[in-house]
Amino acid sequence: MTKRETTILQAAEAMVRQGGYNSFSFRDIATEVGIKSASVHYHFPTKEDLGAAVAQYYTDKFIDALGDPNDIHSSGKNPIESYIAAFRAALIEDKGMCLCGVLGAEADALPESVIAATRMFFVRNIEWLERAYLCLGHTENSKAAAIQTVSLLEGAMITSGAMTDISYFDASIELLKLIDIRV
């Protein structure tokens, strides 16, 4: 991936996280990046191409930043706590919703390749969480625990964002402890 493509994807990511897939145009991206709209089209011929690429970029970046759950656990840390911290940081530091959470909410109005790339975010996150629960010894229903965790955190982000109050997110984390998810 070129530096220009990365810059375009970062601009698109910020716009989607703030307003959804239909909240930006190629002209908006070009203005933000300081290039001509034709240059955006050169790298991403259609909005569908750009939408799928930004979802894949976001997914790769998020999963890579998490690291391997077994390595986290081996270092004496709880990988589920690391996962929660990544969501919390996105909400507080980035001041934005999860990109694939936003796209997931719009799935019925998105092109198929964008939906597929968005779906991969959830598949990879559930797989990561399942491995995290397994390394913590949560062998019974680790996939269900993974699904519950990502679902609860996505919902907590939405509620906290709508209420502009992080305490809603933090209260949701407490729920994970109550349902014995071993946080």
FENKA-V662313 format. One record per residue. RES is the residue in three letters. PHI is phi in whole degrees, -180 to 180 (none if undefined). PSI is psi in radians with two decimals (none if undefined). OMEGA is omega in radians with two decimals (none if undefined). Layout:
res->RES phi->PHI psi->PSI omega->OMEGA
res->RES phi->PHI psi->PSI omega->OMEGA
This chain:
res->MET phi->none psi->2.34 omega->-3.13
res->THR phi->-79 psi->2.86 omega->3.09
res->LYS phi->-62 psi->-0.69 omega->3.13
res->ARG phi->-63 psi->-0.78 omega->3.12
res->GLU phi->-62 psi->-0.72 omega->3.10
res->THR phi->-62 psi->-0.75 omega->3.13
res->THR phi->-63 psi->-0.73 omega->3.10
res->ILE phi->-64 psi->-0.79 omega->-3.14
res->LEU phi->-63 psi->-0.68 omega->3.11
res->GLN phi->-65 psi->-0.72 omega->3.10
res->ALA phi->-66 psi->-0.77 omega->3.12
res->ALA phi->-64 psi->-0.71 omega->3.12
res->GLU phi->-58 psi->-0.85 omega->-3.12
res->ALA phi->-60 psi->-0.73 omega->-3.12
res->MET phi->-69 psi->-0.72 omega->3.13
res->VAL phi->-66 psi->-0.74 omega->-3.12
res->ARG phi->-63 psi->-0.47 omega->3.14
res->GLN phi->-89 psi->-0.55 omega->-3.01
res->GLY phi->-142 psi->0.00 omega->3.13
res->GLY phi->95 psi->3.06 omega->-3.06
res->TYR phi->-61 psi->-0.67 omega->-3.08
res->ASN phi->-89 psi->0.15 omega->-3.08
res->SER phi->-89 psi->0.00 omega->-3.11
res->PHE phi->-140 psi->2.79 omega->3.06
res->SER phi->-126 psi->2.99 omega->3.07
res->PHE phi->-62 psi->-0.59 omega->3.11
res->ARG phi->-64 psi->-0.72 omega->3.09
res->ASP phi->-61 psi->-0.79 omega->3.13
res->ILE phi->-63 psi->-0.81 omega->-3.12
res->ALA phi->-59 psi->-0.77 omega->3.13
res->THR phi->-63 psi->-0.79 omega->-3.13
res->GLU phi->-62 psi->-0.73 omega->-3.08
res->VAL phi->-84 psi->-0.39 omega->-3.13
res->GLY phi->86 psi->0.61 omega->3.12
res->ILE phi->-131 psi->3.08 omega->3.09
res->LYS phi->-84 psi->2.64 omega->3.13
res->SER phi->-56 psi->-0.63 omega->3.12
res->ALA phi->-60 psi->-0.55 omega->3.12
res->SER phi->-69 psi->-0.63 omega->3.07
res->VAL phi->-65 psi->-0.78 omega->3.12
res->HIS phi->-63 psi->-0.53 omega->3.11
res->TYR phi->-62 psi->-0.77 omega->-3.10
res->HIS phi->-83 psi->-0.59 omega->-3.12
res->PHE phi->-136 psi->1.62 omega->-2.99
res->PRO phi->-55 psi->-0.61 omega->-3.13
res->THR phi->-129 psi->2.86 omega->3.08
res->LYS phi->-64 psi->-0.61 omega->3.08
res->GLU phi->-61 psi->-0.77 omega->3.09
res->ASP phi->-60 psi->-0.78 omega->3.14
res->LEU phi->-66 psi->-0.76 omega->3.14
res->GLY phi->-61 psi->-0.78 omega->3.12
res->ALA phi->-66 psi->-0.72 omega->-3.13
res->ALA phi->-66 psi->-0.70 omega->-3.12
res->VAL phi->-69 psi->-0.63 omega->3.09
res->ALA phi->-66 psi->-0.73 omega->3.11
res->GLN phi->-66 psi->-0.76 omega->3.11
res->TYR phi->-59 psi->-0.82 omega->-3.13
res->TYR phi->-63 psi->-0.78 omega->3.14
res->THR phi->-61 psi->-0.87 omega->-3.14
res->ASP phi->-60 psi->-0.77 omega->-3.13
res->LYS phi->-63 psi->-0.77 omega->-3.11
res->PHE phi->-65 psi->-0.86 omega->-3.12
res->ILE phi->-66 psi->-0.73 omega->3.11
res->ASP phi->-62 psi->-0.70 omega->-3.14
res->ALA phi->-66 psi->-0.55 omega->3.13
res->LEU phi->-66 psi->-0.69 omega->-3.05
res->GLY phi->83 psi->-3.01 omega->-3.12
res->ASP phi->-86 psi->2.23 omega->-3.11
res->PRO phi->-60 psi->-0.60 omega->3.11
res->ASN phi->-67 psi->-0.68 omega->3.09
res->ASP phi->-65 psi->-0.69 omega->3.11
res->ILE phi->-62 psi->-0.83 omega->-3.14
res->HIS phi->-64 psi->-0.72 omega->3.13
res->SER phi->-62 psi->-0.48 omega->3.14
res->SER phi->-83 psi->0.06 omega->3.09
res->GLY phi->92 psi->0.15 omega->-3.14
res->LYS phi->-107 psi->2.80 omega->3.10
res->ASN phi->-92 psi->2.06 omega->-3.11
res->PRO phi->-64 psi->-0.48 omega->3.12
res->ILE phi->-69 psi->-0.69 omega->3.08
res->GLU phi->-64 psi->-0.65 omega->3.08
res->SER phi->-64 psi->-0.70 omega->3.12
res->TYR phi->-64 psi->-0.82 omega->3.12
res->ILE phi->-60 psi->-0.74 omega->-3.14
res->ALA phi->-61 psi->-0.62 omega->3.11
res->ALA phi->-65 psi->-0.73 omega->3.09
res->PHE phi->-66 psi->-0.77 omega->-3.11
res->ARG phi->-63 psi->-0.71 omega->3.12
res->ALA phi->-64 psi->-0.69 omega->3.11
res->ALA phi->-61 psi->-0.67 omega->-3.11
res->LEU phi->-74 psi->-0.74 omega->-3.06
res->ILE phi->-87 psi->-0.95 omega->-3.05
res->GLU phi->-75 psi->-0.77 omega->-3.13
res->ASP phi->-83 psi->-0.30 omega->-3.10
res->LYS phi->52 psi->0.75 omega->-3.14
res->GLY phi->-146 psi->2.83 omega->3.08
res->MET phi->-78 psi->2.88 omega->3.02
res->CYS phi->-65 psi->2.19 omega->-3.10
res->LEU phi->-54 psi->-0.80 omega->-3.09
res->CYS phi->-76 psi->-0.39 omega->2.97
res->GLY phi->-66 psi->-0.76 omega->3.10
res->VAL phi->-63 psi->-0.84 omega->-3.14
res->LEU phi->-65 psi->-0.65 omega->3.11
res->GLY phi->-61 psi->-0.67 omega->3.12
res->ALA phi->-67 psi->-0.43 omega->-3.13
res->GLU phi->-101 psi->0.15 omega->-2.96
res->ALA phi->-53 psi->-0.61 omega->-3.10
res->ASP phi->-69 psi->-0.19 omega->-3.13
res->ALA phi->-117 psi->0.23 omega->-3.08
res->LEU phi->-105 psi->2.68 omega->3.03
res->PRO phi->-64 psi->2.66 omega->-3.05
res->GLU phi->-57 psi->-0.69 omega->-3.10
res->SER phi->-69 psi->-0.53 omega->3.08
res->VAL phi->-72 psi->-0.71 omega->3.08
res->ILE phi->-62 psi->-0.78 omega->-3.13
res->ALA phi->-62 psi->-0.75 omega->3.13
res->ALA phi->-68 psi->-0.64 omega->3.09
res->THR phi->-66 psi->-0.77 omega->3.12
res->ARG phi->-57 psi->-0.65 omega->-3.14
res->MET phi->-64 psi->-0.55 omega->3.06
res->PHE phi->-58 psi->-0.84 omega->-3.09
res->PHE phi->-70 psi->-0.70 omega->3.09
res->VAL phi->-59 psi->-0.87 omega->-3.09
res->ARG phi->-67 psi->-0.62 omega->3.10
res->ASN phi->-69 psi->-0.74 omega->3.10
res->ILE phi->-63 psi->-0.73 omega->3.09
res->GLU phi->-62 psi->-0.76 omega->3.14
res->TRP phi->-62 psi->-0.83 omega->-3.13
res->LEU phi->-65 psi->-0.66 omega->3.11
res->GLU phi->-61 psi->-0.77 omega->3.08
res->ARG phi->-63 psi->-0.66 omega->3.12
res->ALA phi->-63 psi->-0.79 omega->3.13
res->TYR phi->-65 psi->-0.66 omega->3.11
res->LEU phi->-64 psi->-0.72 omega->-3.13
res->CYS phi->-70 psi->-0.34 omega->3.07
res->LEU phi->-88 psi->0.00 omega->3.12
res->GLY phi->88 psi->0.19 omega->3.14
res->HIS phi->-89 psi->1.28 omega->-3.01
res->THR phi->-82 psi->-0.42 omega->-3.14
res->GLU phi->-86 psi->2.10 omega->3.09
res->ASN phi->61 psi->0.69 omega->-3.14
res->SER phi->-64 psi->-0.58 omega->3.11
res->LYS phi->-69 psi->-0.72 omega->3.10
res->ALA phi->-63 psi->-0.72 omega->3.10
res->ALA phi->-62 psi->-0.68 omega->3.13
res->ALA phi->-64 psi->-0.78 omega->3.13
res->ILE phi->-63 psi->-0.76 omega->3.13
res->GLN phi->-61 psi->-0.72 omega->-3.08
res->THR phi->-66 psi->-0.90 omega->-3.11
res->VAL phi->-66 psi->-0.66 omega->3.13
res->SER phi->-65 psi->-0.78 omega->3.14
res->LEU phi->-64 psi->-0.73 omega->-3.12
res->LEU phi->-69 psi->-0.68 omega->3.08
res->GLU phi->-62 psi->-0.79 omega->3.11
res->GLY phi->-64 psi->-0.67 omega->3.12
res->ALA phi->-64 psi->-0.64 omega->3.09
res->MET phi->-64 psi->-0.77 omega->-3.13
res->ILE phi->-62 psi->-0.84 omega->-3.11
res->THR phi->-64 psi->-0.79 omega->3.13
res->SER phi->-64 psi->-0.68 omega->3.10
res->GLY phi->-65 psi->-0.78 omega->-3.14
res->ALA phi->-66 psi->-0.62 omega->-3.11
res->MET phi->-90 psi->-0.11 omega->-3.03
res->THR phi->46 psi->0.87 omega->-3.08
res->ASP phi->-151 psi->1.93 omega->-3.11
res->ILE phi->-64 psi->-0.34 omega->-3.10
res->SER phi->-62 psi->-0.45 omega->3.08
res->TYR phi->-67 psi->-0.70 omega->3.08
res->PHE phi->-64 psi->-0.83 omega->-3.10
res->ASP phi->-63 psi->-0.64 omega->3.09
res->ALA phi->-65 psi->-0.60 omega->3.11
res->SER phi->-67 psi->-0.63 omega->3.10
res->ILE phi->-63 psi->-0.65 omega->3.09
res->GLU phi->-62 psi->-0.61 omega->3.10
res->LEU phi->-62 psi->-0.65 omega->3.09
res->LEU phi->-57 psi->-0.68 omega->3.12
res->LYS phi->-67 psi->-0.68 omega->-3.12
res->LEU phi->-67 psi->-0.57 omega->-3.12
res->ILE phi->-93 psi->0.35 omega->3.03
res->ASP phi->57 psi->0.87 omega->3.07
res->ILE phi->-92 psi->0.00 omega->3.07
res->ARG phi->62 psi->0.95 omega->3.05
res->VAL phi->-88 psi->none omega->none
